[in-house]
Amino acid sequence: LLEKNDDRLRKFVNNCCETAQNDDPVKVVESITWRIQQNRFNIHAQTSQKEKKNTKKVLKCPKCKDFDKNKDSNNLKLHIFHHYLDFWEDKVAKMTKNDTFCDKCSPLKRIVGANPEGCRTALICHRAIQHEELRTVLENDKELPEGFIEDLFGDISSKPVKVMHAGKSNSKPDERSDKDKSEQDIREERERILQE
C-alpha cells in the first residue's frame, strides 16, 4: 500500500533498510561530563570512610536547641554570636544611622543594616566572624564542650588569606605563578576543593 501511494516511502520499501549505518548504527563518544564524574568518583573512592564522616559531622549549638541537626560550621558561627552579644556591649557603640564602616578593615568595609540596631548587629557579626573575635569569646567560655572550638573553626590555615583588590596587582615577586605550579600541587588543590 505504501509502495503504491507514497513516492518517498516507495524507495525505502523497495530497498528495505539497507544503508551504510547497518554495520555501525551507533557511534559511542565519551562524554566530558562522564569523565569528570568518574574522576570525582575515583578521588572519593581513595579517601577513607573516616574522612568522609568527618566532613558531615553534626555541630550542635551548646547554648540552645535551634541547631541540633546542623552540619555547617559557618551557619553555626552566624547563629552562635547572638548568644554572646554582651561581649560587644562596650566594644560596639549604639548606632544612629543605618550604615557604618568597620575601622578594623583595610580598606574600610561598609556595613549596612535595615535600621540602626540592625546595623549594629551586622557590625558585631562582621567583627565576630571576619576578625575572629568570636573565637576569643568562645575561648573565654568555660561551659563549652571539649573540642567544640576546634570542630567549629577547624584547622587554622598556615597560609594567610589573600585579599584581592580590583584594579591592583597583588602578586609579589617571590610568589609562584599558576604556570609554575606542579601538577601535584594542582591535583592536591582539586582534591581539597572536592572534599570541602
C-alpha positions in Angstrom: 0.0 0.0 0.0 2.8 2.4 1.0 4.8 1.4 -2.1 2.0 2.3 -4.4 0.7 5.5 -2.8 3.8 7.3 -1.4 6.7 8.2 -3.6 9.0 8.9 -0.7 8.4 5.6 1.0 8.5 3.5 -2.2 12.3 3.7 -2.3 12.5 2.7 1.3 10.2 -0.2 0.9 11.9 -1.5 -2.2 15.4 -1.1 -0.8 14.3 -2.1 2.6 16.6 -0.6 5.2 19.9 -1.5 3.7 22.1 1.6 4.4 25.7 2.2 5.4 24.6 2.6 9.0 23.5 -1.1 9.3 27.0 -2.3 10.2 27.7 0.5 12.7 24.4 2.1 13.8 25.7 3.9 16.8 28.9 5.9 17.4 30.0 5.9 21.1 31.6 9.1 22.2 33.0 9.6 25.7 31.2 12.5 27.4 33.3 15.1 29.2 30.7 15.1 32.0 31.1 11.4 32.5 34.8 11.7 32.6 34.6 14.4 35.3 32.2 12.3 37.3 34.5 9.3 37.1 37.5 11.4 38.2 35.4 12.7 41.2 34.3 9.1 42.0 37.9 7.9 41.9 39.1 10.7 44.2 36.3 10.0 46.6 37.0 6.3 46.5 40.6 6.9 47.5 39.6 8.8 50.7 38.8 6.7 53.7 35.3 6.4 55.2 36.5 8.1 58.3 37.4 11.3 56.4 34.0 11.3 54.7 32.3 11.0 58.1 34.3 13.9 59.5 33.1 16.3 56.7 29.4 15.5 57.7 29.8 15.9 61.5 26.8 17.4 63.3 27.7 20.6 65.1 25.1 21.4 67.7 24.7 24.8 69.4 25.8 24.3 73.0 23.5 27.2 74.2 20.2 26.3 72.7 18.3 23.5 70.7 17.9 25.5 67.5 20.8 23.9 65.7 20.6 20.2 66.8 20.9 18.9 63.2 23.4 21.5 61.9 26.3 20.2 59.8 27.6 23.6 58.5 30.1 25.4 60.8 29.5 28.7 59.0 25.8 28.6 59.8 26.6 27.9 63.4 29.0 30.8 63.6 26.3 33.1 62.2 24.0 31.8 64.9 26.2 31.4 68.0 27.5 35.0 68.1 23.9 36.1 69.1 24.4 34.2 72.4 27.4 36.5 73.2 26.1 39.9 72.2 27.0 41.1 75.8 30.7 40.8 74.9 30.4 43.6 72.3 28.2 45.8 74.5 31.1 48.2 75.3 33.1 47.4 72.1 30.5 48.4 69.6 28.6 51.7 70.2 24.9 52.2 69.6 24.2 53.3 66.1 22.2 56.3 65.0 22.4 55.5 61.2 21.6 52.5 59.0 25.2 52.2 57.8 28.7 52.5 59.2 32.3 51.4 58.4 34.5 48.7 60.1 37.5 50.5 61.4 39.5 47.3 61.6 39.3 46.6 57.8 41.7 48.0 55.4 40.3 49.4 53.1 37.3 50.3 55.3 34.4 48.0 54.8 30.9 49.5 54.7 28.3 47.7 57.0 24.6 48.3 56.3 21.5 47.4 58.3 17.8 47.8 57.9 17.8 50.1 60.9 20.4 51.4 63.4 20.1 48.3 65.7 20.3 46.0 62.7 23.4 47.9 61.5 25.0 47.4 65.0 24.2 43.7 64.9 25.7 43.4 61.4 28.9 45.1 62.6 29.1 42.7 65.5 28.6 39.8 63.2 31.3 41.1 60.9 33.8 41.6 63.7 32.9 38.2 65.3 33.5 36.2 62.1 35.8 38.2 59.9 38.1 39.5 62.7 37.8 36.3 64.7 36.5 37.9 67.8 34.0 35.0 68.1 37.0 32.6 68.7 38.2 34.9 71.6 34.7 34.9 73.1 34.3 31.1 72.9 37.8 30.5 74.3 36.8 32.5 77.4 33.6 30.5 77.9 34.4 27.6 80.2 31.0 25.9 79.8 31.6 24.8 76.2 32.1 21.1 75.5 35.7 20.0 75.0 36.8 20.2 71.3 33.9 22.4 70.3 36.1 25.4 69.2 38.3 23.1 67.1 35.3 21.5 65.5 33.7 24.9 64.8 36.8 26.6 63.4 38.7 23.6 62.0 42.4 23.7 61.4 43.9 27.1 61.2 45.4 27.6 57.8 49.1 28.2 57.9 48.7 30.2 54.7 47.2 33.7 55.2 44.1 34.7 53.3 45.0 36.7 50.2 42.8 39.7 49.8 42.2 40.8 46.2 41.5 44.4 45.3 40.1 45.4 41.9 42.5 47.3 39.7 45.5 46.4 41.8 48.2 43.8 41.3 48.6 41.6 44.4 51.4 39.5 43.1 54.7 39.5 44.8 58.0 38.7 43.0 58.7 35.7 45.3 55.3 34.1 44.7 54.9 31.3 42.2 52.5 31.9 39.3 49.9 29.3 38.3 52.1 28.4 35.4 54.9 27.4 37.7 52.8 25.1 39.9 53.5 21.5 39.6 50.8 19.0 38.6 51.0 17.6 42.1 50.1 21.0 43.6 47.2 21.3 41.2 45.9 17.8 42.0 46.1 18.4 45.7 44.2 21.7 45.4 41.5 20.0 43.4 41.1 17.2 45.9 40.9 19.8 48.8 38.2 21.7 46.9 36.2 18.5 46.3 36.4 17.5 50.0 35.0 20.9 51.1 
